[in-house]
Amino acid sequence: MQTTLAPFKTEPGLDFTLPAEQQAFQAALESVRGKLGVTYPLWIDGKPVVHAETFSSVNPAHPDEIIAKHVVTRPEDVEAAIAAAEKTFPLWSATSIQERLTYMHRAVAELRRRRYELDALMVLELGKTWDEADGEVAEAIDLFEWYGRQSLKFEQPQKLTPSVGEDFSFFYIPLGVGAVIAPFNFPLALTIGMAWGAIVTGNTVVIKPTDSAATVVAWLFEIFNAIGLPAGVANLVTGPGIASGQQLVAHPRIRFIAFTGSKRAGVNIYESGAKLQPGQKWFKRIQMELGGKNAIIVDETADLDAAADGLIASAFGFQGQRCSSAERAVVVESVYDALLEKVVARAKKLKVADPVNADAQLGPLIDEIAQKKFFSYVELGKKEGKLVLGGGKPFETGYFVEPTIFSEVAPNARITQEEVFGPFLAFIRARDFDEALAIANATEYGLTGSVYSRDRSRLERARREFHVGNLYFNRKSTGALMGVAPFGGFNMSGTDTKAGGPDYLQFFLQGKTVGETL
């Protein structure tokens, strides 16, 4: 029986300017606060696993507030999780696409039912503002829906050239057991994206979230349990540290690894995962979405107000903790001073506050390590450029930092080459568009970029020569919608996979040809 689904549409966000939505969100914040401090288990083969040793996830706006406690994974838990996924794989891979899609429909319904509380949890655990948190839940829904529809494409018979006296067929089969290692900045959406991409194509997974966002992923497993996802299809192990992640990556029975995170961690995963282990009978597939040192080019023909708005949104949204965040403004000299003035004026008006407040525009960084890293780059920036805004700590408590802008920075300075992952923007002068494009490309990364220009020939040149995976014209560099703007970068920004794209699911599949003599 052929399965059809309604045409894909992206999930709209909630409108928090409406009093009713504000009241509902405040109620959700209170509800979630009443659930803080709970201990969450590992989930292996559909069963909770609890040990005495735990670690805590905290509120980055108030680090003394414990969001939840999570069980520390032991080496034997990793072995058990992989064994459970192995045991389940033959049954799950044999299920029909119709059955797998029933779980998609149930999961989307659960996400919508729990939307306000999931939003509120991300405000408290991750420091996201209301809009940022709700945008992630909307993206999570989109990923379920988009990959569900894309999976149908790979279920269809593939057209081949006929051969006289023979009958050949070509089809896709799932890989096996995979490791999904998820980041803190989009723990719901990116965990779902990587894990559901694997699951809907017939694979089973072991999921390892980052410590600071473990509660969001624990709630995702509550959803998996609520929808009746069969035991062993998805298994959860939690930190702290990297030991369990390293064990997963190196394990000979892991068939593929899907990772989103830092370049440093990605390089280690790529090296470890590529090493053949005793008893391993395949080369592991590895996909990674890493960081960026994303640039926005602004030339002398650009609408400077639009460019200033785009730079503010791209550099400071979610405190600059997006892989797609802009950290470099490459500006043609004749409009450099005017644009810098506009951006600084706008950045001064941004409200840094506890994101439980509806009017907060910047919340805290995720943890103390991120805060210390940010301030180390501020000190470096004072040597490499001119501090024109920010650079300080606005509150005594919490991992807050000020939106920070440096000007007069050289293209090859460390603060224009190394990813800060915070609300940090460096202005670089360019003689003309040619030099601006060269500067933008002069980095080891290649994730996102934007060009603000009214010159069509320059935009078309950038289309060909600006070497990034996601390029935008006269708009911000963040906010890629699944199914609309497939997301993923070049060079040290990852392995060229495109989340939310038409070919993403092929990573989790392998082709098989069968021929028969007639």
C-alpha angles and dihedrals in degrees: 000000000000116000121216129185132196115266113283118261126178116247113255120232126242117262107235093183087077114091092222092055091048091052092048091050093049089051090051091051090053091047093051092046087058089059098050122123096035118144113235122205133219113259115224124166090348094304131107116245119202131186130177093245113085141162129211134239112208140197106261090210090055108019092188089065111089113214095189145325122242132199117254110238119236123209090252089056091058089051091049093048092051091046091051092050090048092050092049098043099082092052096042095046089053094054117108122254087242090061093046091051092054087066090051091055092047093048093050090050090051092049090052092046092050096035100117094046092047088051090050093048091054091050089055101037101034104026093240121159117240095263093045092051094047091046089059094052089049089051091049090055090048092052093052091048098042097048091044089058093042091053090064089063091060092048092062122095110263117233115246136179108264120245120205112247094007137083117212129183132185123199142154128253129188121259104228133241118008139186118230114196112186134196132232099242098066103011096156100041098038095043089051092044095053097035098042091045087059097040099047089054092054104266129125125225148202111213125207115185125194114265097244093056100036094118093060090054091045087057089050088058089051086058092048089053093046093054093047098245104182117262114267097021090102123019128185129216122173135202154199106202127355104288097101091043091052090049091052094047094049097041113121093219095055107102100189141009126212113190137173119184145076127349091240093056091041093055090052092048093048092050096044095043092051093055113100111236127206109277094015113134103184142048106251118239112230128191123181136182107196137169137294146209092219122196134204114204118207120186132191093265095056129113096251095200091054090046092050091050091048093050092050093050094043098045102038107028109118087003091293091294096132123104086229096051116128114241097165129059108193105193132182108245098242092063099028099102094042093050093045090054092051094048094047091049091052094044091053089062095054112114115228108198147131101295092228082082112088093222096051112123099179124031129184129298114258100260148342093276091057091047093051091047090051093052091047088059090047089057090047090048091056087062096043102040147354118288106224100166140016125341095152143097111255098197136034093228130047131033095282125147133179122253102263132206130185125190134194093038122160117239092240098044116125092244089058094046106039123068112245098182095209140086092298127135128180120198116214125189121227126189093221143335092286092059092041091057092047091050093048090053094045096096136087090239130078111179113118138353140168135207123203109197141124091210108103094197090057093048090051091048090052089049088062103032110028097095105213133116094234118035124179132192120214093345139086122283095236136068105062110182119218112251090013103061110015107216132222140098147233135242113004090355091081148291098302097258113145116221111212091017134125096255102037095104092058088078089070095046139067127204124242128193121204124187131185131188110235 
